[in-house]
Amino acid sequence: MNVLSRRSKLSRMLATLVAIMVVSAGTVVSTATQAQAGITSRTDGLEGIPQTRWEGGGDGDGIAGYDINQPVARSGVNNGWLYVGNGWAANRIPITLNGGFVDRYNCAVGVWVNVLYSGAFVGLQVWNPNGWHIIAETYPWITGGGYKQISMSGLNLQGYSGTIYLQVIFGNSNGTKTWVRFDDMSIACTNPY
């Protein structure tokens, strides 16, 4: 099998895993192995005490918080939220790459968001805390009316070791205070061996 067709097969397997992984409920840490490639993945559904793992912040009137044991989560009973009228709010979780994510040349990240308004641009970012620079980012328009997934794939994280951060962020400047809920943040990387 040539390198391009092998990478294409790995990319399809990674996309399938991410789709399956984000449907899972609760906080999940798992490793899956297939005949030709292994996939290492982690999902955090904000269950338990999310404040012990997640870091929220904001500027202007933006605030970040959590719904605990409420019926508004995508899965489980907890979710996070961002609330902004003029400013921004974000919530991030550290992911340790060492000791699990061996080959990281083909990774995907995702989060589920629920905009409690007609729609908004909501961001998903991957940060390197060494100098605090963004590795990857996307800011799609998300319509209201239930949880929808934001994701990025094909990320090469080989040059990073230690910890990275996955962050969901929402900014607003129209003065209309808007809620965005989020749940089930995930990362998956393929191992071609």
N, C-alpha and C positions, 0 to 999 in steps of 0.2 A: 504494500500500500504506500503510495507516495505521500510526501509530507503535507501537501495541500489537502489531499482528501482525508488524511488522518486528522488534521486540524479542523477541517469542516465537520467531521464526525464528532470530534471532541466538543466543538462549539454547539452542535445540536444536542449532545448529551447534557452539556452544562445548562442550556436553555430549558431542557425538560426538567432537570433537577431543580432549577430555580422556580419553575412553575409549580412543581410538587411541593417544594420546601415552603413557599410562602402560604400555602393552603394549610400548613400544619398549625396546630393550636398551641399556645403557651410558649414558654421559653424552652427551646430545643437546642441541644448541642449534639451534633451527630457527625459521623464519618461514614461514607459509603464507598465501596470498592466494586468496580466492574472488571470484566476480563481484561480489557485493554487499557483502561484508564480508571483512576480513582478520583473521587470528587470529595473534597473536604468542605463542609459547610457549617454555618452557625446561623441561627435565627433567634432573635430576642423579641418576645411578645409582651414585654413589660409586666410579666406576672411577678408575684412576690412583692418585693419592695423596690420599685424601679429607681428610686432616688439613690440606692446604693451602687447602681451601675451607670445610670444616665446623668448627664450634666446639662441643665437648662440655662438659658440666658436670653437677653434681649436688649434693645435700645429703644428710646422713645417710650411709647406706652406698651411696647411688646413684652409679653410675659409667656413663660412656658410652664406647664404643669402636667398633672396626671389625673385621670379618672380611675379611682380604685373601687373595685367590686361594684361596678355599674353596668347596666345592660347596653352600653354604647360601644364596646370594643368590637373589633373585627373578629377576633378570636379570644377565647379565655374571658376574663372579667376585668382586665386592666387595659388601658391605652394611654397615650400621651396626647397633649394638646398644645397648640400655639394660638395666641390671641393678640391681634394687632389692629390698631386704627391708623396710627402714624409712627412708623418705626419698623422694627423687625423682632422676631423671636425665633429661637432655634433650640434644638435638643440633640445631643450627640452621645454616642456610646463608643468606648474604646474597644478595639479588636486586637488581640495579641496574635501576630503572624508567626512568631517563632514557636516551634514545637507542635505543629499541626498543619499549617498551610505550607507544605514543602515547596512544590513548584507553583509559582503564582503568575505565570505568564498569561493565563487566560481566566480572568475572574469576572464575576458579575455581582452587583449589589442591587438591592431593592427595598422599598418600603411601601406600605399601603397607607393612603391618605383619604380623608373624608372632609371635603370643604363644605362648611355649613353656611353657604351663601350660593349665589348663582354660579360662581366659578372664581378661580384665582390661580396665579402662577405660584407653584410650590417647588422648592428646590431640594435636591438630593446631592450631597457633597461627600467626597472622600478627602480627608485631611491627613497630612504628614505633620505631627506635632514638633518635629525637628525643624524649627524655623517657622512653623505654622504656615504652610503653604498648601494650596488646594492641588490635589492630584487629579481629580476629575469632578465634573459637576454637570447637572442638567436642571432646567427650570421649565418643565412643561405646564401648559394650561390644563388645569384639572376642573372639570365641571362638577357642580354640586350633585347631591343625590346618591350618596353611598360611597363606600370605600373603593378606590381605584389605585392600581399599582403604578409607581414610578420606578424605573429600573435603568441600569446601564450595564452593558456587557462588553466583553473584549478588552477588559482592563489588564494591563501588564503591571503587576506589583512586584516583580522580581527584584527591583532595585531598593525595595523597602524591607526593613527588618524591625523587630520590636513591635511597636504599637502604631496603628493607624486609627483614625476616628471616622465613623459613619455618622452623618449629620443630616437631619431634616430641618429646613429653614423656610420661613415665610416672612415676606416684607410687604408693607402696605403704606400708601401715602395719601389715600383719599379721605381719611377721617372716619370711614365707616368701619367700626370695629367688627372684625371677622374672626371666626373660630375655624381652626383646622385641626382635626383629630388625626393621629397617626398610630400605626400598630405594625407588628411583625417586620422589623428591620432584619435584613438578611444579607449574607455574603456567601459565595460559593466559588471555589477555585478548582480547576482540573489539575490532575497529576498524570502525565502521559505514560508513567512507568507501570 
